[in-house]
Amino acid sequence: VQLQASGGGSVQPGGSLRLSCAVSGRRFAFTIVGWYRQAPGKQRELVATFTGSSIIRYADSVKGRFTISREIRKAMWYLQMNSLKPEDTAVYYCHTKKGDEYWGQGTQVTVSS
């Protein structure tokens, strides 16, 4: 199982980006899917995730600005990021769990004027 994250880039504050994560290799019905991020010098943190009960959890810092969605049949999930702030700058990783945990390679998001 390999995860491929895409959609990162550089935007100005207030801009938007949409991240995508695609699964290759052995595919299951991935229901626990999410996004994490890691800024320089900081620990990796949860951004948004679907839990095993299909409940969505967001980090407080992104509530109202980011939206996670998924297409289970396609084994893809997304993170729509609006009203981006400089503090959102980080490497974003997609994540899933099906017994084992799997991580994407990360995609850089830079928010700067």
Secondary structure, DSSP 8 states (H G I E B T S, - for coil): -EEEEE--EEE-TT--EEEEEEEESS-----SEEEEEE-TTS--EEEEEE-TTS-EEE-GGGTTTEEEEEEGGGTEEEEEE-S--GGG-EEEEEEEESSSEEEB--EEEEE--
